[in-house]
Amino acid sequence: MEKVGRERKIASEHIESNLRYHCQRSPTSPSFYIIAGPNGVGKTTFAREFLPSYANCPNFINADLIAQGNVLVSAAIKPAGLQRTVFLIAISKPARLYVSHPILEECSEVLARPELRIRKGFRLQLLHLIKNHSHTVVPTRRLEATTDPEDNIFLECADAARADYLVTGNQKHLPRFWKKTKVVTPREFVSLAARHLVR
């Protein structure tokens, strides 16, 4: 229990630091609404139909998402970047970060590359956070829907998870949509999840 508490404290401190950094760049205080409840009760329908008309809140995010490998790598090497903010939102409730075994293997391999100069301790801590705060899915079908075959693992994961968003720093190899999954950049995702953090 102490170990879990320590991890949550570390994640909380990272979130607070990133929010403080980005809020200093925004002259206005944010307003947001949290729609909570069990699966199937109509949270998404309510948010999309009620909030824009009655609460002047046109932006709604259903926080099931996939974070592509390049976003996770950038989160590791850019402490004040939007990629780390995306990662911290993704591992914090009510969001759900989905991964697959091929994605975890790629992240581990890329983060260990000597040219990135990521300290081993921090690398292991980041991988530990990902594994402990994500939901692992096992894709049941192979896809060939990207211009770069290596990116298919992310669509396969999104397909298996029925994710709402796939966050990527490189959209040119991916379709804008895959079924109900929207492919977005870190800036687009943060503008949906926490609009006050981006200009």
KOLMARPA-215040 format. One record per atom (N, C-alpha, C): residue number from 1; x, y, z. Coordinates in nm, 4 decimals, always signed. Each point is the difference from the previous one (the first is absolute). Layout:
BEGIN
[NUM; [X; Y; Z]]
...
***
This chain:
BEGIN
[1; [+0.0833; -0.1203; +0.0000]]
[1; [-0.0833; +0.1203; +0.0000]]
[1; [+0.0865; +0.1251; +0.0000]]
[2; [+0.1133; -0.0032; +0.0730]]
[2; [+0.0886; +0.1169; +0.0026]]
[2; [+0.0532; +0.0298; -0.1387]]
[3; [+0.0316; -0.1065; -0.0775]]
[3; [+0.0557; +0.0174; -0.1340]]
[3; [-0.1018; +0.0680; -0.0916]]
[4; [-0.1262; -0.0457; +0.0064]]
[4; [-0.1056; +0.0597; -0.0818]]
[4; [-0.0212; +0.1457; +0.0384]]
[5; [-0.0004; +0.0264; +0.1324]]
[5; [-0.0170; +0.1373; +0.0467]]
[5; [+0.1107; +0.0905; -0.0481]]
[6; [+0.1246; -0.0533; -0.0032]]
[6; [+0.1141; +0.0768; -0.0469]]
[6; [-0.0133; +0.0331; -0.1481]]
[7; [-0.0454; -0.0985; -0.0797]]
[7; [-0.0181; +0.0224; -0.1444]]
[7; [-0.1059; +0.1066; -0.0262]]
[8; [-0.1108; -0.0067; +0.0768]]
[8; [-0.1053; +0.0999; -0.0196]]
[8; [+0.0487; +0.1379; +0.0384]]
[9; [+0.0834; +0.0079; +0.1045]]
[9; [+0.0534; +0.1287; +0.0430]]
[9; [+0.0913; +0.0578; -0.1086]]
[10; [+0.0841; -0.0854; -0.0595]]
[10; [+0.0891; +0.0441; -0.1072]]
[10; [-0.0814; +0.0510; -0.1183]]
[11; [-0.1025; -0.0774; -0.0402]]
[11; [-0.0845; +0.0409; -0.1124]]
[11; [-0.0712; +0.1304; +0.0320]]
[12; [-0.0501; +0.0127; +0.1237]]
[12; [-0.0705; +0.1218; +0.0402]]
[12; [+0.0909; +0.1214; -0.0059]]
[13; [+0.1236; -0.0157; +0.0456]]
[13; [+0.0952; +0.1119; -0.0028]]
[13; [+0.0319; +0.0412; -0.1432]]
[14; [+0.0130; -0.0989; -0.0913]]
[14; [+0.0256; +0.0308; -0.1406]]
[14; [-0.1171; +0.0756; -0.0605]]
[15; [-0.1224; -0.0445; +0.0298]]
[15; [-0.1192; +0.0657; -0.0539]]
[15; [-0.0070; +0.1438; +0.0503]]
[16; [+0.0196; +0.0184; +0.1305]]
[16; [-0.0068; +0.1343; +0.0575]]
[16; [+0.1034; +0.0916; -0.0637]]
[17; [+0.1213; -0.0511; -0.0208]]
[17; [+0.1062; +0.0800; -0.0596]]
[17; [-0.0349; +0.0404; -0.1422]]
[18; [-0.0508; -0.0953; -0.0801]]
[18; [-0.0350; +0.0302; -0.1385]]
[18; [-0.1175; +0.0960; -0.0087]]
[19; [-0.1007; -0.0202; +0.0825]]
[19; [-0.1155; +0.0902; -0.0013]]
[19; [+0.0408; +0.1408; +0.0393]]
[20; [+0.0867; +0.0110; +0.1024]]
[20; [+0.0440; +0.1324; +0.0440]]
[20; [+0.0766; +0.0704; -0.1124]]
[21; [+0.0858; -0.0753; -0.0694]]
[21; [+0.0796; +0.0579; -0.1089]]
[21; [-0.0901; +0.0546; -0.1101]]
[22; [-0.0983; -0.0806; -0.0431]]
[22; [-0.0845; +0.0421; -0.1098]]
[22; [-0.1026; +0.1052; +0.0423]]
[23; [-0.0466; -0.0064; +0.1234]]
[23; [-0.0965; +0.1001; +0.0471]]
[23; [+0.0629; +0.1388; +0.0076]]
[24; [+0.1305; +0.0056; +0.0266]]
[24; [+0.0674; +0.1291; +0.0053]]
[24; [-0.0013; +0.0684; -0.1357]]
[25; [-0.0162; -0.0793; -0.1061]]
[25; [-0.0027; +0.0555; -0.1347]]
[25; [-0.1416; +0.0369; -0.0420]]
[26; [-0.0998; -0.0298; +0.0832]]
[26; [-0.1388; +0.0287; -0.0339]]
[26; [-0.0547; +0.1083; +0.0927]]
[27; [-0.0535; +0.1101; -0.0543]]
[27; [-0.0479; +0.1094; +0.0834]]
[27; [-0.1349; -0.0275; +0.0651]]
[28; [-0.0683; -0.1050; -0.0404]]
[28; [-0.1336; -0.0248; +0.0543]]
[28; [-0.0018; -0.1279; +0.0809]]
[29; [-0.0895; -0.0042; +0.0974]]
[29; [-0.0173; -0.1203; +0.0798]]
[29; [-0.0965; -0.0938; -0.0718]]
[30; [+0.0261; -0.1297; +0.0011]]
[30; [-0.0844; -0.0939; -0.0742]]
[30; [-0.1278; -0.0353; +0.0751]]
[31; [-0.1001; -0.0380; -0.0749]]
[31; [-0.1208; -0.0603; +0.0553]]
[31; [-0.0172; -0.1346; -0.0673]]
[32; [-0.0318; -0.1029; +0.0776]]
[32; [-0.0209; -0.1305; -0.0610]]
[32; [-0.1040; -0.0775; +0.0788]]
[33; [-0.0608; -0.0956; -0.0675]]
[33; [-0.1044; -0.0822; +0.0594]]
[33; [+0.0442; -0.1457; -0.0088]]
[34; [-0.0174; -0.0738; +0.1075]]
[34; [+0.0339; -0.1419; +0.0018]]
[34; [-0.1294; -0.0804; +0.0001]]
[35; [-0.0159; -0.0853; -0.1006]]
[35; [-0.1166; -0.0868; -0.0097]]
[35; [+0.0441; -0.1389; +0.0433]]
[36; [-0.0532; -0.0489; +0.1107]]
[36; [+0.0457; -0.1276; +0.0561]]
[36; [-0.1163; -0.0978; +0.0124]]
[37; [+0.0317; -0.1267; -0.0060]]
[37; [-0.1017; -0.1033; +0.0153]]
[37; [+0.0485; -0.1299; -0.0604]]
[38; [-0.0699; -0.1105; +0.0275]]
[38; [+0.0418; -0.1301; -0.0533]]
[38; [-0.0215; -0.0095; -0.1508]]
[39; [+0.0575; -0.1035; -0.0599]]
[39; [-0.0131; -0.0204; -0.1435]]
[39; [-0.1452; -0.0172; -0.0409]]
[40; [-0.0368; +0.0635; -0.1129]]
[40; [-0.1315; -0.0230; -0.0588]]
[40; [-0.1131; +0.0866; +0.0510]]
[41; [+0.0282; +0.0971; +0.0865]]
[41; [-0.1094; +0.0817; +0.0553]]
[41; [-0.0296; +0.1235; -0.0841]]
[42; [+0.0823; +0.0275; -0.1030]]
[42; [-0.0284; +0.1118; -0.0884]]
[42; [+0.0825; +0.1245; +0.0240]]
[43; [+0.1209; -0.0152; +0.0566]]
[43; [+0.0849; +0.1169; +0.0279]]
[43; [+0.0362; +0.0738; -0.1286]]
[44; [+0.0434; -0.0757; -0.1018]]
[44; [+0.0421; +0.0631; -0.1249]]
[44; [-0.1170; +0.0678; -0.0702]]
[45; [-0.1136; -0.0673; -0.0061]]
[45; [-0.1193; +0.0590; -0.0635]]
[45; [-0.0406; +0.1277; +0.0710]]
[46; [-0.0031; -0.0045; +0.1326]]
[46; [-0.0365; +0.1187; +0.0780]]
[46; [+0.0967; +0.1149; -0.0265]]
[47; [+0.1291; -0.0302; +0.0034]]
[47; [+0.1003; +0.1054; -0.0178]]
[47; [-0.0100; +0.0642; -0.1377]]
[48; [-0.0206; -0.0812; -0.1022]]
[48; [-0.0040; +0.0534; -0.1361]]
[48; [-0.1292; +0.0754; -0.0304]]
[49; [-0.1097; -0.0409; +0.0627]]
[49; [-0.1273; +0.0635; -0.0309]]
[49; [-0.0341; +0.1148; +0.0950]]
[50; [+0.0450; -0.0082; +0.1249]]
[50; [-0.0376; +0.1001; +0.0993]]
[50; [+0.1025; +0.1115; +0.0147]]
[51; [+0.1260; -0.0351; +0.0145]]
[51; [+0.1016; +0.1002; +0.0329]]
[51; [+0.0144; +0.1126; -0.1024]]
[52; [+0.0012; -0.0274; -0.1311]]
[52; [+0.0167; +0.1114; -0.0947]]
[52; [-0.1129; +0.1022; +0.0069]]
[53; [-0.1244; -0.0471; +0.0142]]
[53; [-0.1152; +0.0902; -0.0050]]
[53; [-0.0286; +0.0680; +0.1328]]
[54; [+0.0154; -0.0720; +0.1096]]
[54; [-0.0436; +0.0516; +0.1286]]
[54; [+0.1121; +0.0440; +0.0927]]
[55; [+0.1212; -0.0429; -0.0278]]
[55; [+0.1108; +0.0369; +0.0886]]
[55; [+0.1089; +0.0774; -0.0729]]
[56; [-0.0251; +0.0342; -0.1265]]
[56; [+0.0986; +0.0729; -0.0811]]
[56; [+0.1353; -0.0701; +0.0027]]
[57; [-0.0055; -0.1308; -0.0140]]
[57; [+0.1222; -0.0817; +0.0059]]
[57; [+0.0031; -0.0892; -0.1242]]
[58; [+0.0544; +0.0519; -0.1115]]
[58; [-0.0040; -0.0758; -0.1260]]
[58; [+0.0982; -0.1156; -0.0084]]
[59; [+0.1025; +0.0010; +0.0852]]
[59; [+0.1042; -0.1030; -0.0087]]
[59; [-0.0208; -0.1079; +0.1043]]
[60; [-0.0068; -0.1234; -0.0465]]
[60; [-0.0173; -0.1133; +0.0898]]
[60; [+0.1033; -0.1055; -0.0353]]
[61; [+0.0637; -0.0551; +0.1008]]
[61; [+0.0945; -0.1081; -0.0269]]
[61; [-0.0394; -0.1233; +0.0792]]
[62; [-0.0131; -0.1105; -0.0710]]
[62; [-0.0189; -0.1306; +0.0616]]
[62; [+0.1387; -0.0611; +0.0069]]
[63; [+0.0541; -0.0107; +0.1181]]
[63; [+0.1452; -0.0144; +0.0132]]
[63; [+0.0536; -0.1423; -0.0114]]
[64; [-0.0540; -0.0792; -0.0911]]
[64; [+0.0632; -0.1267; -0.0356]]
[64; [+0.0934; +0.0278; -0.1168]]
[65; [+0.1237; -0.0287; +0.0130]]
[65; [+0.0940; +0.0383; -0.1050]]
[65; [+0.1182; -0.0942; -0.0092]]
[66; [+0.0685; +0.0134; -0.1114]]
[66; [+0.1265; -0.0690; -0.0209]]
[66; [+0.1067; +0.1065; -0.0176]]
[67; [+0.1117; -0.0124; +0.0686]]
[67; [+0.1101; +0.0937; -0.0218]]
[67; [+0.1068; -0.0715; -0.0809]]
[68; [+0.0302; +0.0513; -0.1185]]
[68; [+0.0981; -0.0669; -0.0864]]
[68; [+0.1388; +0.0127; +0.0603]]
[69; [+0.0875; -0.0902; -0.0406]]
[69; [+0.1338; -0.0079; +0.0581]]
[69; [+0.0760; +0.1299; -0.0011]]
[70; [-0.0081; +0.0771; -0.1112]]
[70; [+0.0772; +0.1233; -0.0064]]
[70; [-0.0474; +0.1017; +0.1030]]
[71; [-0.1271; -0.0061; +0.0382]]
[71; [-0.0514; +0.0886; +0.1045]]
[71; [+0.0607; -0.0386; +0.1347]]
[72; [+0.0090; -0.1302; +0.0266]]
[72; [+0.0556; -0.0451; +0.1275]]
[72; [+0.1486; +0.0323; +0.0098]]
[73; [+0.0714; -0.0123; -0.1112]]
[73; [+0.1424; +0.0342; +0.0005]]
[73; [+0.0174; +0.1496; +0.0252]]
[74; [-0.0795; +0.0828; -0.0679]]
[74; [+0.0079; +0.1446; +0.0212]]
[74; [-0.0369; +0.0359; +0.1429]]
[75; [-0.0932; -0.0739; +0.0580]]
[75; [-0.0387; +0.0243; +0.1394]]
[75; [+0.1176; -0.0233; +0.0935]]
[76; [+0.0868; -0.0923; -0.0391]]
[76; [+0.1160; -0.0314; +0.0835]]
[76; [+0.1084; +0.1059; -0.0092]]
[77; [+0.0174; +0.0597; -0.1183]]
[77; [+0.1147; +0.0897; -0.0188]]
[77; [-0.0374; +0.1477; -0.0003]]
[78; [-0.1301; +0.0313; +0.0045]]
[78; [-0.0434; +0.1402; +0.0016]]
[78; [-0.0921; +0.0238; +0.1190]]
[79; [+0.0574; +0.0325; +0.1167]]
[79; [-0.0804; +0.0146; +0.1225]]
[79; [-0.1120; +0.1022; -0.0108]]
[80; [+0.0207; +0.1089; -0.0739]]
[80; [-0.1014; +0.1053; -0.0082]]
[80; [-0.0825; -0.0094; -0.1284]]
[81; [+0.0157; -0.1074; -0.0755]]
[81; [-0.0699; -0.0119; -0.1272]]
[81; [-0.1424; -0.0489; +0.0141]]
[82; [-0.0782; +0.0221; -0.1035]]
[82; [-0.1386; -0.0457; -0.0005]]
[82; [-0.0084; -0.1524; +0.0010]]
[83; [+0.1037; -0.0658; -0.0530]]
[83; [-0.0020; -0.1463; -0.0015]]
[83; [-0.0036; -0.0566; +0.1423]]
[84; [+0.0748; +0.0638; +0.0918]]
[84; [-0.0047; -0.0500; +0.1375]]
[84; [-0.1359; +0.0292; +0.0629]]
[85; [-0.0591; +0.1137; -0.0354]]
[85; [-0.1339; +0.0301; +0.0500]]
[85; [-0.0993; -0.1037; -0.0501]]
[86; [+0.0111; -0.0386; -0.1278]]
[86; [-0.0861; -0.1049; -0.0555]]
[86; [+0.0170; -0.1289; +0.0798]]
[87; [+0.1252; -0.0368; +0.0251]]
[87; [+0.0276; -0.1238; +0.0732]]
[87; [-0.0593; +0.0041; +0.1407]]
[88; [+0.0161; +0.1131; +0.0679]]
[88; [-0.0496; +0.0106; +0.1369]]
[88; [-0.1521; -0.0014; +0.0049]]
[89; [-0.0641; +0.0626; -0.0981]]
[89; [-0.1467; -0.0080; -0.0088]]
[89; [-0.0412; -0.1447; -0.0234]]
[90; [+0.0747; -0.0687; -0.0881]]
[90; [-0.0355; -0.1368; -0.0388]]
[90; [+0.0077; -0.0987; +0.1155]]
[91; [+0.0934; +0.0209; +0.0931]]
[91; [+0.0145; -0.0968; +0.1101]]
[91; [-0.0772; +0.0419; +0.1237]]
[92; [-0.0777; +0.1076; -0.0116]]
[92; [-0.0780; +0.0492; +0.1135]]
[92; [-0.1486; -0.0233; -0.0253]]
[93; [-0.0708; -0.0454; +0.1015]]
[93; [-0.1437; -0.0203; -0.0144]]
[93; [-0.0673; +0.1337; -0.0287]]
[94; [-0.1074; +0.0014; -0.0810]]
[94; [-0.0745; -0.1150; -0.0542]]
[94; [+0.0509; -0.0510; -0.1340]]
[95; [+0.1160; +0.0473; -0.0461]]
[95; [+0.0527; -0.0456; -0.1292]]
[95; [+0.0424; -0.1465; +0.0092]]
[96; [+0.0093; -0.0638; -0.1138]]
[96; [+0.0470; -0.1385; -0.0078]]
[96; [+0.1025; -0.0080; -0.1119]]
[97; [+0.1212; -0.0325; +0.0348]]
[97; [+0.1078; -0.0160; -0.0979]]
[97; [+0.0085; -0.1466; -0.0390]]
[98; [-0.0107; -0.0273; -0.1288]]
[98; [+0.0077; -0.1373; -0.0490]]
[98; [+0.1347; -0.0259; -0.0664]]
[99; [+0.0545; -0.1163; +0.0255]]
[99; [+0.1244; -0.0428; -0.0644]]
[99; [-0.0138; -0.1465; -0.0397]]
[100; [+0.0931; -0.0451; -0.0814]]
[100; [+0.0087; -0.1418; -0.0341]]
[100; [+0.1436; -0.0430; +0.0260]]
[101; [+0.0244; -0.1292; -0.0016]]
[101; [+0.1365; -0.0481; +0.0246]]
[101; [+0.0988; +0.0510; -0.1052]]
[102; [-0.0377; +0.0037; -0.1295]]
[102; [+0.0939; +0.0577; -0.0986]]
[102; [+0.0311; +0.1469; +0.0267]]
[103; [-0.0976; +0.0765; +0.0473]]
[103; [+0.0238; +0.1413; +0.0314]]
[103; [+0.0946; +0.0126; +0.1183]]
[104; [-0.0204; -0.0803; +0.1030]]
[104; [+0.0885; +0.0042; +0.1162]]
[104; [+0.1426; -0.0380; -0.0386]]
[105; [+0.0135; -0.1004; -0.0867]]
[105; [+0.1329; -0.0417; -0.0445]]
[105; [+0.0683; +0.1114; -0.0797]]
[106; [-0.0762; +0.0680; -0.0872]]
[106; [+0.0584; +0.1086; -0.0776]]
[106; [+0.0427; +0.1151; +0.0905]]
[107; [-0.0857; +0.0352; +0.0963]]
[107; [+0.0341; +0.1094; +0.0924]]
[107; [+0.1272; -0.0321; +0.0766]]
[108; [+0.0092; -0.1234; +0.0478]]
[108; [+0.1183; -0.0406; +0.0764]]
[108; [+0.1257; +0.0093; -0.0857]]
[109; [-0.0116; -0.0433; -0.1258]]
[109; [+0.1160; +0.0010; -0.0898]]
[109; [+0.0418; +0.1428; -0.0352]]
[110; [-0.0977; +0.0845; -0.0327]]
[110; [+0.0309; +0.1365; -0.0417]]
[110; [+0.0569; +0.0808; +0.1164]]
[111; [-0.0610; -0.0126; +0.1174]]
[111; [+0.0466; +0.0765; +0.1165]]
[111; [+0.1426; -0.0379; +0.0399]]
[112; [+0.0421; -0.1209; -0.0366]]
[112; [+0.1343; -0.0472; +0.0373]]
[112; [+0.1076; +0.0417; -0.1003]]
[113; [-0.0378; +0.0666; -0.1079]]
[113; [+0.0998; +0.0392; -0.1001]]
[113; [+0.1001; +0.0984; +0.0598]]
[114; [+0.1293; -0.0259; -0.0164]]
[114; [+0.1034; +0.0839; +0.0621]]
[114; [-0.0071; +0.1463; -0.0418]]
[115; [-0.0388; +0.0268; -0.1252]]
[115; [-0.0003; +0.1384; -0.0473]]
[115; [-0.1030; +0.0871; +0.0712]]
[116; [-0.1019; -0.0621; +0.0613]]
[116; [-0.1007; +0.0787; +0.0720]]
[116; [+0.0487; +0.0433; +0.1387]]
[117; [+0.0990; -0.0700; +0.0513]]
[117; [+0.0607; +0.0342; +0.1297]]
[117; [-0.1030; +0.0101; +0.1126]]
[118; [-0.0899; -0.0962; +0.0031]]
[118; [-0.0994; -0.0055; +0.1074]]
[118; [+0.0566; -0.0872; +0.1114]]
[119; [+0.0097; +0.0558; +0.1193]]
[119; [+0.0569; -0.0743; +0.1123]]
[119; [-0.0768; -0.1300; +0.0235]]
[120; [+0.0734; -0.1044; +0.0312]]
[120; [-0.0620; -0.1312; +0.0179]]
[120; [-0.1057; +0.0029; +0.1093]]
[121; [+0.0284; +0.0679; +0.1090]]
[121; [-0.0966; +0.0059; +0.1097]]
[121; [-0.1301; +0.0649; -0.0417]]
[122; [+0.0102; +0.1114; -0.0732]]
[122; [-0.1199; +0.0697; -0.0453]]
[122; [-0.0741; -0.0831; -0.1050]]
[123; [+0.0771; -0.0663; -0.0881]]
[123; [-0.0596; -0.0842; -0.1034]]
[123; [-0.0819; -0.1124; +0.0626]]
[124; [+0.0572; -0.0651; +0.0999]]
[124; [-0.0707; -0.1097; +0.0669]]
[124; [-0.1216; +0.0513; +0.0757]]
[125; [+0.0137; +0.1184; +0.0599]]
[125; [-0.1129; +0.0592; +0.0716]]
[125; [-0.1151; +0.0301; -0.0959]]
[126; [+0.0335; +0.0544; -0.1170]]
[126; [-0.1020; +0.0322; -0.0988]]
[126; [-0.0698; -0.1262; -0.0503]]
[127; [+0.0784; -0.1032; -0.0321]]
[127; [-0.0589; -0.1261; -0.0464]]
[127; [-0.0869; -0.0628; +0.1087]]
[128; [+0.0436; +0.0141; +0.1248]]
[128; [-0.0769; -0.0527; +0.1128]]
[128; [-0.1339; +0.0729; +0.0116]]
[129; [+0.0024; +0.1324; -0.0161]]
[129; [-0.1235; +0.0789; +0.0043]]
[129; [-0.0947; -0.0410; -0.1124]]
[130; [+0.0562; -0.0193; -0.1196]]
[130; [-0.0831; -0.0401; -0.1140]]
[130; [-0.0670; -0.1344; +0.0278]]
[131; [+0.0769; -0.0966; +0.0453]]
[131; [-0.0550; -0.1338; +0.0240]]
[131; [-0.1030; -0.0005; +0.1119]]
[132; [+0.0246; +0.0783; +0.1047]]
[132; [-0.0896; +0.0004; +0.1153]]
[132; [-0.1249; +0.0842; -0.0193]]
[133; [+0.0033; +0.0937; -0.0943]]
[133; [-0.1130; +0.0920; -0.0170]]
[133; [-0.0600; -0.0089; -0.1397]]
[134; [+0.0154; -0.1146; -0.0639]]
[134; [-0.0585; -0.0191; -0.1328]]
[134; [-0.0774; -0.1311; -0.0020]]
[135; [-0.0768; -0.0162; -0.1051]]
[135; [-0.0773; -0.1220; -0.0205]]
[135; [+0.0567; -0.0700; -0.1233]]
[136; [+0.0468; -0.1212; +0.0189]]
[136; [+0.0615; -0.0736; -0.1096]]
[136; [-0.1060; -0.0780; -0.0777]]
[137; [-0.0019; +0.0202; -0.1306]]
[137; [-0.0920; -0.0738; -0.0857]]
[137; [+0.0804; -0.0927; -0.0905]]
[138; [-0.0659; -0.1029; -0.0484]]
[138; [+0.0642; -0.0957; -0.0915]]
[138; [-0.0736; +0.0076; -0.1331]]
[139; [+0.0573; +0.0700; -0.0981]]
[139; [-0.0652; +0.0103; -0.1311]]
[139; [-0.0229; -0.1374; -0.0615]]
[140; [-0.1172; -0.0171; -0.0598]]
[140; [-0.0350; -0.1302; -0.0583]]
[140; [+0.0122; -0.0001; -0.1518]]
[141; [+0.0287; +0.1169; -0.0584]]
[141; [+0.0144; +0.0049; -0.1456]]
[141; [+0.1181; +0.0873; -0.0390]]
[142; [+0.0678; -0.0423; -0.1053]]
[142; [+0.1118; +0.0762; -0.0537]]
[142; [-0.0530; +0.1006; -0.1014]]
[143; [+0.0521; +0.1227; +0.0068]]
[143; [-0.0446; +0.1052; -0.0901]]
[143; [+0.1145; +0.0457; -0.0900]]
[144; [-0.0351; +0.0439; -0.1180]]
[144; [+0.0957; +0.0622; -0.0919]]
[144; [-0.0656; +0.1274; -0.0527]]
[145; [-0.0124; +0.0977; +0.0896]]
[145; [-0.0767; +0.1204; -0.0324]]
[145; [+0.0832; +0.1268; +0.0076]]
[146; [+0.1309; -0.0133; +0.0254]]
[146; [+0.0863; +0.1175; +0.0105]]
[146; [+0.1046; -0.0031; -0.1107]]
[147; [+0.0553; +0.1179; -0.0316]]
[147; [+0.1045; +0.0057; -0.1030]]
[147; [+0.1331; -0.0503; +0.0537]]
[148; [+0.0152; -0.0018; +0.1316]]
[148; [+0.1185; -0.0580; +0.0627]]
[148; [-0.0444; -0.1259; +0.0744]]
[149; [+0.0385; -0.1178; -0.0471]]
[149; [-0.0463; -0.1255; +0.0616]]
[149; [+0.0239; -0.0079; +0.1508]]
[150; [+0.1040; +0.0677; +0.0489]]
[150; [+0.0299; -0.0058; +0.1432]]
[150; [-0.1059; +0.0700; +0.0847]]
[151; [-0.0802; +0.0866; -0.0621]]
[151; [-0.1038; +0.0721; +0.0738]]
[151; [-0.1298; -0.0787; +0.0121]]
[152; [-0.0089; -0.1136; -0.0678]]
[152; [-0.1240; -0.0778; +0.0065]]
[152; [-0.0311; -0.0497; +0.1404]]
[153; [+0.1028; -0.0178; +0.0828]]
[153; [-0.0251; -0.0513; +0.1353]]
[153; [-0.0860; +0.0968; +0.0808]]
[154; [+0.0080; +0.1289; -0.0314]]
[154; [-0.0790; +0.0978; +0.0750]]
[154; [-0.1465; -0.0037; -0.0422]]
[155; [-0.0229; -0.0173; -0.1304]]
[155; [-0.1382; -0.0153; -0.0458]]
[155; [-0.0597; -0.1317; +0.0489]]
[156; [+0.0815; -0.1046; +0.0046]]
[156; [-0.0486; -0.1291; +0.0504]]
[156; [-0.0409; +0.0107; +0.1458]]
[157; [+0.0781; +0.0746; +0.0763]]
[157; [-0.0326; +0.0215; +0.1407]]
[157; [-0.1285; +0.0826; +0.0129]]
[158; [-0.0100; +0.1075; -0.0781]]
[158; [-0.1194; +0.0844; +0.0026]]
[158; [-0.1232; -0.0792; -0.0403]]
[159; [+0.0163; -0.0871; -0.0992]]
[159; [-0.1104; -0.0831; -0.0469]]
[159; [-0.0468; -0.0952; +0.1097]]
[160; [+0.0951; -0.0645; +0.0669]]
[160; [-0.0346; -0.0951; +0.1060]]
[160; [-0.0626; +0.0703; +0.1203]]
[161; [+0.0472; +0.1210; +0.0299]]
[161; [-0.0488; +0.0730; +0.1171]]
[161; [-0.1260; +0.0806; -0.0294]]
[162; [-0.0318; +0.0168; -0.1288]]
[162; [-0.1099; +0.0887; -0.0411]]
[162; [+0.0218; +0.1388; +0.0599]]
[163; [+0.1220; +0.0467; -0.0141]]
[163; [+0.0399; +0.1265; +0.0615]]
[163; [-0.0653; +0.1181; -0.0709]]
[164; [-0.0181; +0.1084; +0.0746]]
[164; [-0.0556; +0.1222; -0.0574]]
[164; [+0.1070; +0.0802; -0.0726]]
[165; [+0.1226; -0.0010; +0.0529]]
[165; [+0.1076; +0.0792; -0.0587]]
[165; [+0.1286; -0.0806; -0.0081]]
[166; [+0.0747; +0.0252; -0.1068]]
[166; [+0.1370; -0.0473; -0.0114]]
[166; [+0.0846; +0.1268; -0.0144]]
[167; [+0.0886; +0.0233; +0.0961]]
[167; [+0.0795; +0.1226; +0.0022]]
[167; [+0.1359; -0.0282; -0.0621]]
[168; [+0.0377; +0.0801; -0.0998]]
[168; [+0.1257; -0.0226; -0.0711]]
[168; [+0.0674; +0.1323; -0.0339]]
[169; [+0.1306; -0.0035; -0.0051]]
[169; [+0.0751; +0.1163; -0.0431]]
[169; [+0.0296; -0.0032; -0.1486]]
[170; [-0.0448; -0.1056; -0.0677]]
[170; [+0.0281; -0.0150; -0.1427]]
[170; [-0.1242; -0.0542; -0.0694]]
[171; [-0.0821; +0.0910; -0.0510]]
[171; [-0.1275; -0.0406; -0.0594]]
[171; [+0.0118; -0.0467; -0.1449]]
[172; [+0.1132; +0.0253; -0.0643]]
[172; [+0.0069; -0.0252; -0.1441]]
[172; [-0.0098; -0.1483; -0.0360]]
[173; [+0.0322; -0.0884; +0.0960]]
[173; [-0.0047; -0.1427; -0.0291]]
[173; [-0.1324; -0.0648; +0.0399]]
[174; [-0.0868; +0.0753; +0.0670]]
[174; [-0.1224; -0.0576; +0.0546]]
[174; [-0.1228; +0.0653; -0.0606]]
[175; [-0.1106; -0.0736; -0.0122]]
[175; [-0.1246; +0.0626; -0.0447]]
[175; [-0.0537; +0.0921; +0.1093]]
[176; [-0.0815; +0.0964; -0.0368]]
[176; [-0.0559; +0.0928; +0.0999]]
[176; [-0.0987; -0.0713; +0.0915]]
[177; [-0.0651; -0.1025; -0.0518]]
[177; [-0.0934; -0.0790; +0.0798]]
[177; [+0.0238; -0.1477; -0.0271]]
[178; [-0.0208; -0.0798; +0.1036]]
[178; [-0.0073; -0.1448; -0.0178]]
[178; [-0.1237; -0.0464; +0.0752]]
[179; [-0.1051; -0.0334; -0.0771]]
[179; [-0.1296; -0.0302; +0.0595]]
[179; [-0.0418; +0.1191; +0.0879]]
[180; [-0.0147; -0.0206; +0.1314]]
[180; [-0.0426; +0.1097; +0.0867]]
[180; [+0.1178; +0.0693; +0.0698]]
[181; [+0.1210; -0.0399; -0.0336]]
[181; [+0.1189; +0.0599; +0.0604]]
[181; [+0.0465; +0.1188; -0.0833]]
[182; [+0.0140; +0.1141; +0.0639]]
[182; [+0.0501; +0.1186; -0.0694]]
[182; [+0.1491; +0.0130; +0.0280]]
[183; [+0.0786; +0.0220; -0.1052]]
[183; [+0.1445; +0.0160; +0.0129]]
[183; [+0.0296; +0.1493; +0.0152]]
[184; [+0.0618; +0.0372; +0.1128]]
[184; [+0.0227; +0.1414; +0.0299]]
[184; [+0.1447; +0.0229; +0.0431]]
[185; [+0.0431; +0.1252; -0.0110]]
[185; [+0.1320; +0.0396; +0.0492]]
[185; [-0.0089; +0.0275; +0.1500]]
[186; [+0.1138; +0.0065; +0.0690]]
[186; [-0.0032; +0.0357; +0.1423]]
[186; [-0.0705; +0.1336; +0.0255]]
[187; [+0.0252; +0.1009; -0.0845]]
[187; [-0.0638; +0.1298; +0.0184]]
[187; [-0.1512; -0.0100; -0.0165]]
[188; [-0.0445; -0.0756; -0.1003]]
[188; [-0.1438; -0.0164; -0.0206]]
[188; [-0.0634; -0.0713; +0.1193]]
[189; [+0.0707; -0.1020; +0.0508]]
[189; [-0.0560; -0.0735; +0.1133]]
[189; [-0.0098; +0.0875; +0.1245]]
[190; [+0.1075; +0.0735; +0.0295]]
[190; [-0.0018; +0.0853; +0.1192]]
[190; [-0.1026; +0.1118; -0.0161]]
[191; [-0.0195; +0.0500; -0.1224]]
[191; [-0.0996; +0.1050; -0.0207]]
[191; [-0.1401; -0.0526; +0.0251]]
[192; [-0.0196; -0.1308; -0.0152]]
[192; [-0.1284; -0.0617; +0.0306]]
[192; [-0.0125; -0.0320; +0.1485]]
[193; [+0.1071; -0.0542; +0.0568]]
[193; [-0.0037; -0.0439; +0.1391]]
[193; [+0.0176; +0.1147; +0.0986]]
[194; [+0.0829; +0.0955; -0.0354]]
[194; [+0.0305; +0.1118; +0.0906]]
[194; [+0.0309; +0.1228; -0.0853]]
[195; [-0.1049; +0.0579; -0.0554]]
[195; [+0.0151; +0.1066; -0.0996]]
[195; [+0.0829; +0.1183; +0.0507]]
[196; [-0.0080; +0.0281; +0.1305]]
[196; [+0.0695; +0.1155; +0.0564]]
[196; [+0.1514; -0.0165; -0.0018]]
[197; [+0.0496; -0.1213; -0.0273]]
[197; [+0.1438; -0.0226; +0.0047]]
[197; [+0.0704; +0.0332; -0.1303]]
[198; [-0.0760; +0.0225; -0.1070]]
[198; [+0.0607; +0.0320; -0.1293]]
[198; [-0.0541; +0.1318; -0.0513]]
[199; [+0.0831; +0.0724; -0.0740]]
[199; [-0.0424; +0.1259; -0.0578]]
[199; [-0.0655; -0.0235; -0.1344]]
***
